[in-house]
Amino acid sequence: MNSLSHNLLIALTSVCSASDTNSNMEWHTAESGKYRIESLSAATFPGALRVIREAFCQDEAVSIGSEVNKDPAAIEELLELCADAALDGVSLVAVAVDSGDVVAVYQAECSLEIMFLATLREHRGHNLGTILCKLSIDLAKKLKEGPVANMSLTDLGPKFSHMKPREVTKIVPKICQAIWTGEATQKIGRKLGFKVEVKAMMSEFIYNGKTYADRLGDQSSFSELASIVLD
Ligand SMILES: CC(C)(COP(=O)(O)OP(=O)(O)OC[C@H]1O[C@@H](n2cnc3c(N)ncnc32)[C@H](O)[C@@H]1OP(=O)(O)O)[C@@H](O)C(=O)NCCC(=O)NCCS
C-alpha cells in the first residue's frame, strides 16, 4: 500500500449532481450498452466488494503467491483496505446493464494509484479492465476541475462503520501508477502507454517457504511497477 493513501478524498461537486450522492457519474458504456461504467456509490459498493472477494482475492497473482486466496481473515483485511480506498471517491465500477450486477471494479488513490482492479471471471475479455484503467486516467485529469464523486463512511454500510471517517481533500494527482501483477494488466499498461519503472520476478518473493512463482506455477511470471504522467 502506498504511503500517499488517503490523500485523495473527493466530494461530488462539479462534474455530477451535487444534490444526490446516489446519482452517480456515468463515465462510459461498453459493448453497445451491455456494461455501464460509473463512479462507485453506496448502491454499487456491495457488488464491488463481491468482485474483489471473488475475482481479485482468488485470481490476482500476489493474492495467490501470498495465499490470501486461502485465508478468510486476510480476505476480510483486504476488503477493509478496499473500503478505505473507496472513501477516496475515485473508484470506478462496471455494471452489467441486464442484471444490474457489478462485474468489474477499479480503485485508485493518490498519486493516483490503480490498486484493486478485478473483473468477475464470466465477464473477462470484454475490455472492461482496459476501459476502467483508461477512464481512471481521464478521471485523474478531470480532478483538476474538482472532485468527481462522493463516498462517505455511511455509504460503506454497517460492516465498516468502525473505520475512521475522512475529510474531503482536493489534491490533483500528477501521475497515475500501478503495479501490474499479471499478463493481462501488463498488456493493458502497454496499450495505454504506461512506462515500466521496475520489473520484479515473482520467483524473488517468498511466503511460507515457497515462492510466488511456485504457487502461480509459472517461473517466468513477474510484476511491473508502471506509471503514466498526467498532463
Ligand atoms: C486482470 C483483469 C482485471 C483483466 O480484466 P478484463 O476485464 O478481462 O480485461 P480486458 O478484457 O481489458 O483484457 C485486457 C488484456 O489482457 C488480455 N488478457 C486477459 N486475460 C488474460 C490472461 N489470463 N492472460 C494473458 N492475457 C490476458 C486480453 O486479451 C486483453 O489484451 P488485448 O487487448 O491485447 O486482447 C482480470 O483478469 C482479473 O480480474 N484478474 C484477477 C485479478 C487481477 O489479477 N487483477 C489485476 C491486478 S494488477
The ligand as an SDF file (V2000), in Angstrom:
LIG
                    3D

 48 50  0  0  0  0  0  0  0  0999 V2000
   -6.7630   -8.5500  -14.8890 C   0  0  0  0  0  0  0  0  0  0  0  0
   -8.2470   -8.4720  -15.1500 C   0  0  0  0  0  0  0  0  0  0  0  0
   -8.8330   -7.3440  -14.2990 C   0  0  0  0  0  0  0  0  0  0  0  0
   -8.4860   -8.1560  -16.6280 C   0  0  0  0  0  0  0  0  0  0  0  0
   -9.8720   -7.9140  -16.7820 O   0  0  0  0  0  0  0  0  0  0  0  0
  -10.6280   -7.9510  -18.1950 P   0  0  0  0  0  0  0  0  0  0  0  0
  -11.9140   -7.2050  -17.9840 O   0  0  0  0  0  0  0  0  0  0  0  0
  -10.7100   -9.3210  -18.7110 O   0  0  0  0  0  0  0  0  0  0  0  0
   -9.6140   -7.0680  -19.0960 O   0  0  0  0  0  0  0  0  0  0  0  0
   -9.5970   -6.8310  -20.6670 P   0  0  0  0  0  0  0  0  0  0  0  0
  -10.7370   -7.5360  -21.3160 O   0  0  0  0  0  0  0  0  0  0  0  0
   -9.4990   -5.3590  -20.8560 O   0  0  0  0  0  0  0  0  0  0  0  0
   -8.2420   -7.5400  -21.1260 O   0  0  0  0  0  0  0  0  0  0  0  0
   -7.0100   -6.8680  -21.0800 C   0  0  0  0  0  0  0  0  0  0  0  0
   -5.9790   -7.5710  -21.9610 C   0  0  0  0  0  0  0  0  0  0  0  0
   -5.4920   -8.7320  -21.2940 O   0  0  0  0  0  0  0  0  0  0  0  0
   -5.6430   -9.8880  -22.1090 C   0  0  0  0  0  0  0  0  0  0  0  0
   -5.8860  -10.9930  -21.2020 N   0  0  0  0  0  0  0  0  0  0  0  0
   -6.9990  -11.2260  -20.4900 C   0  0  0  0  0  0  0  0  0  0  0  0
   -6.8160  -12.3090  -19.7030 N   0  0  0  0  0  0  0  0  0  0  0  0
   -5.5510  -12.7330  -19.9190 C   0  0  0  0  0  0  0  0  0  0  0  0
   -4.7670  -13.7980  -19.3950 C   0  0  0  0  0  0  0  0  0  0  0  0
   -5.2470  -14.6340  -18.4800 N   0  0  0  0  0  0  0  0  0  0  0  0
   -3.5030  -13.9350  -19.8490 N   0  0  0  0  0  0  0  0  0  0  0  0
   -2.9990  -13.0850  -20.7570 C   0  0  0  0  0  0  0  0  0  0  0  0
   -3.6890  -12.0580  -21.2860 N   0  0  0  0  0  0  0  0  0  0  0  0
   -4.9570  -11.8900  -20.8730 C   0  0  0  0  0  0  0  0  0  0  0  0
   -6.8000   -9.5330  -23.0210 C   0  0  0  0  0  0  0  0  0  0  0  0
   -6.7820  -10.3070  -24.1870 O   0  0  0  0  0  0  0  0  0  0  0  0
   -6.5280   -8.0620  -23.2680 C   0  0  0  0  0  0  0  0  0  0  0  0
   -5.4760   -7.8910  -24.2020 O   0  0  0  0  0  0  0  0  0  0  0  0
   -5.7590   -7.4440  -25.7160 P   0  0  0  0  0  0  0  0  0  0  0  0
   -6.4930   -6.1460  -25.6240 O   0  0  0  0  0  0  0  0  0  0  0  0
   -4.3960   -7.3440  -26.2830 O   0  0  0  0  0  0  0  0  0  0  0  0
   -6.6090   -8.5330  -26.2830 O   0  0  0  0  0  0  0  0  0  0  0  0
   -8.9530   -9.8330  -14.8010 C   0  0  0  0  0  0  0  0  0  0  0  0
   -8.3040  -10.8620  -15.4980 O   0  0  0  0  0  0  0  0  0  0  0  0
   -8.9620  -10.1610  -13.3130 C   0  0  0  0  0  0  0  0  0  0  0  0
   -9.8700   -9.7660  -12.5850 O   0  0  0  0  0  0  0  0  0  0  0  0
   -7.9170  -10.9010  -12.8480 N   0  0  0  0  0  0  0  0  0  0  0  0
   -7.8080  -11.2340  -11.4030 C   0  0  0  0  0  0  0  0  0  0  0  0
   -7.3970  -10.0320  -10.5610 C   0  0  0  0  0  0  0  0  0  0  0  0
   -6.1230   -9.3890  -11.0840 C   0  0  0  0  0  0  0  0  0  0  0  0
   -5.1790  -10.0670  -11.4420 O   0  0  0  0  0  0  0  0  0  0  0  0
   -6.1130   -8.0430  -11.0810 N   0  0  0  0  0  0  0  0  0  0  0  0
   -5.0140   -7.2560  -11.5950 C   0  0  0  0  0  0  0  0  0  0  0  0
   -4.0580   -6.8730  -10.5360 C   0  0  0  0  0  0  0  0  0  0  0  0
   -2.7010   -5.9340  -11.1940 S   0  0  0  0  0  0  0  0  0  0  0  0
  1  2  1  0
  2  3  1  0
  2  4  1  0
  2 36  1  0
  4  5  1  0
  5  6  1  0
  6  7  2  0
  6  8  1  0
  6  9  1  0
  9 10  1  0
 10 11  2  0
 10 12  1  0
 10 13  1  0
 13 14  1  0
 14 15  1  0
 15 16  1  0
 15 30  1  0
 16 17  1  0
 17 18  1  0
 17 28  1  0
 18 19  1  0
 18 27  1  0
 19 20  2  0
 20 21  1  0
 21 22  1  0
 21 27  2  0
 22 23  1  0
 22 24  2  0
 24 25  1  0
 25 26  2  0
 26 27  1  0
 28 29  1  0
 28 30  1  0
 30 31  1  0
 31 32  1  0
 32 33  2  0
 32 34  1  0
 32 35  1  0
 36 37  1  0
 36 38  1  0
 38 39  2  0
 38 40  1  0
 40 41  1  0
 41 42  1  0
 42 43  1  0
 43 44  2  0
 43 45  1  0
 45 46  1  0
 46 47  1  0
 47 48  1  0
M  END
$$$$
